[in-house]
Amino acid sequence: MERVVCFVDGFNLYHSLLGFPGGEKYKWLDIRKLCSLFLMSKQELHRVLYFSAYVGWDLQKVRRHRTYVRALEATGVEVVLGEFKKKTRRCRQCGKDYDTFEEKETDVDIALRVLELAAQDEFDIGIVVSGDSDLVPVVQSVRRIAPAKTIGVLLPMGQRSESLKRAADFHMKIKQKHIQSCRLPDPVSLGGGAAIHCSAEWV
């Protein structure tokens, strides 16, 4: 059996749901099940890594996100959290400075883990779940330094990224039917009689 590891760009996948009809309830997404839909025969889903960060300035969003992370971990997904950093920008129209937040660690974290797991022979096939063209260099690097590995791209809905598709050994597309079939159960069992429920905003 070929070992498949999926590297999921959480924000890229999340934002692909925003324009989806009824997309709120599909934020309670079973990522492990979603990835498994794209396996071929003689392939097994070895690991799923989910990369994201908490938006610390919005406590309600943090609460929902923490609940979701616990649910993902209960299904065997490995969660890698980065963080948002405050950055001062200047308005082009009025010239005044203002503070904003940027999440820049996810791309780096994904790149490092892909290369690390390739070097450790943790997968035969790596799948990057993202439409972010910033990940083109790591896909190219795997093909160059680990030619025995296969590296592919699974594009979220609404994402095209021709550069990622060209860089990869193969590419696939998440469609509405895939999302609709991959809602986590509610509640998600944590074992020992404990369970975690979907946030009310996503029901």
C-alpha positions in Angstrom: 0.0 0.0 0.0 1.2 3.5 -0.8 1.2 5.9 2.2 -0.5 9.2 1.6 0.0 12.2 3.8 -2.2 15.3 3.3 -1.0 18.8 4.3 -4.1 21.0 4.7 -3.9 24.8 4.4 -6.7 25.5 6.9 -7.4 29.1 6.0 -7.3 28.5 2.3 -9.8 25.6 2.7 -12.0 27.7 5.2 -12.3 30.7 2.8 -13.3 28.4 0.0 -16.4 27.6 2.0 -17.5 31.2 2.5 -19.2 31.5 -0.9 -20.7 28.0 -0.7 -24.5 28.0 -0.3 -25.3 27.0 3.3 -21.5 27.1 3.9 -21.8 27.8 7.6 -22.8 24.3 8.5 -20.0 22.9 6.3 -17.4 24.6 8.4 -17.9 21.6 10.7 -15.9 19.7 8.1 -14.5 16.2 8.5 -11.1 16.9 6.9 -9.8 13.3 7.3 -12.9 12.0 5.5 -12.6 14.7 2.8 -9.0 13.7 2.1 -9.9 10.0 2.0 -12.3 10.6 -0.8 -9.4 11.3 -3.2 -7.4 8.1 -2.5 -6.9 5.6 -5.3 -6.9 1.8 -4.8 -3.8 0.5 -3.0 -3.4 3.8 -1.2 -3.9 4.4 2.5 -4.3 7.7 4.4 -1.2 7.6 6.6 -1.4 11.1 8.2 -3.4 14.3 7.9 -1.8 17.6 9.1 -4.0 20.7 9.4 -2.3 24.1 9.5 -4.1 27.1 10.9 -4.0 29.9 13.6 -6.4 31.5 16.1 -7.6 35.0 15.3 -6.9 36.2 18.8 -8.7 39.6 18.5 -12.1 37.9 18.0 -13.0 35.8 21.1 -16.1 34.2 19.5 -14.1 33.0 16.5 -11.4 31.7 18.7 -14.0 29.7 20.8 -15.5 28.2 17.6 -12.0 27.4 16.2 -10.8 25.8 19.4 -13.9 23.6 19.5 -13.3 22.6 15.9 -9.6 21.8 16.5 -10.5 19.5 19.3 -13.0 17.7 17.1 -10.4 17.3 14.3 -7.8 16.0 16.8 -10.4 13.4 18.0 -10.6 12.1 14.4 -6.8 11.7 14.2 -5.9 14.9 12.5 -2.6 16.4 13.5 -3.0 20.2 14.2 -0.1 22.6 13.6 -0.9 26.1 14.8 0.8 29.3 13.8 -0.1 32.8 14.9 -1.2 36.2 13.6 1.2 39.1 13.9 0.3 42.8 14.1 1.6 44.9 11.2 1.4 48.6 10.6 0.4 49.7 7.1 -0.1 53.1 5.5 -3.3 54.0 3.8 -2.6 54.8 0.1 -5.5 57.3 0.0 -5.1 59.3 3.2 -1.5 58.5 4.2 -2.4 57.5 7.7 -0.9 54.5 9.4 -3.2 51.7 10.7 -2.7 48.4 12.4 -3.7 45.1 10.8 -2.9 41.4 11.4 -1.2 39.0 9.1 -0.9 35.2 9.3 2.4 34.3 7.6 3.5 31.2 9.4 1.2 28.7 7.8 3.0 28.7 4.4 6.4 28.2 6.1 5.0 25.5 8.5 3.5 23.6 5.5 6.7 23.8 3.5 8.9 22.7 6.4 6.6 19.7 7.3 6.4 18.6 3.7 10.2 18.6 3.3 10.7 17.1 6.7 8.3 14.2 6.2 9.7 13.6 2.7 13.2 13.4 4.1 12.0 11.0 6.9 10.3 8.8 4.3 7.0 9.3 6.0 5.0 9.2 2.8 5.0 7.8 -0.7 2.5 10.4 -1.9 2.1 13.9 -0.4 -1.0 16.0 -1.1 -1.0 19.7 -0.5 -4.6 20.8 0.1 -4.4 24.5 -1.0 -4.8 26.9 -3.8 -2.0 29.2 -2.5 0.6 29.8 -5.2 3.1 30.6 -2.4 3.4 26.8 -2.0 4.8 26.3 -5.5 8.5 26.3 -4.3 8.0 23.4 -1.8 6.1 21.3 -4.4 9.0 21.9 -6.8 11.6 21.2 -4.1 10.0 17.8 -3.3 10.1 16.8 -7.0 13.7 17.9 -7.2 15.3 16.5 -4.0 13.0 13.5 -3.5 12.2 12.3 -7.0 11.0 8.9 -5.6 8.1 10.7 -3.9 4.9 11.8 -5.6 3.6 15.3 -4.7 0.1 16.4 -5.7 -2.3 19.3 -5.1 -5.9 19.1 -4.0 -7.5 22.5 -4.9 -10.4 23.8 -2.7 -13.5 25.0 -4.3 -13.1 28.3 -6.2 -9.3 27.9 -6.3 -7.5 27.6 -9.6 -3.8 28.2 -9.1 -2.4 27.2 -12.5 1.1 27.6 -11.1 0.5 25.0 -8.4 -1.1 22.6 -10.9 1.9 22.9 -13.2 4.4 22.4 -10.4 2.7 19.2 -9.0 2.9 15.6 -10.3 -0.9 15.6 -10.3 -3.8 17.8 -9.2 -7.4 17.2 -8.2 -10.4 19.5 -7.3 -12.7 19.6 -4.3 -16.3 19.9 -5.5 -19.5 20.7 -3.7 -20.5 17.1 -3.6 -17.4 16.3 -1.6 -18.0 19.0 1.0 -21.6 17.9 1.4 -20.7 14.4 2.2 -18.0 15.3 4.8 -19.7 17.0 7.7 -18.4 15.8 11.1 -20.9 14.1 13.4 -22.5 16.1 16.1 -21.4 15.3 18.8 -17.9 14.1 18.1 -16.8 11.5 20.7 -13.7 12.2 22.7 -13.7 8.8 24.4 -14.5 7.9 27.9 -18.0 9.1 27.5 -16.9 12.7 26.7 -18.0 14.5 23.6 -17.7 17.8 21.8 -20.6 19.6 20.1 -20.6 21.7 17.0 -20.8 25.4 17.7 -24.4 26.7 17.4 -23.4 29.2 14.6 -22.5 26.3 12.4 -25.5 24.1 12.9 
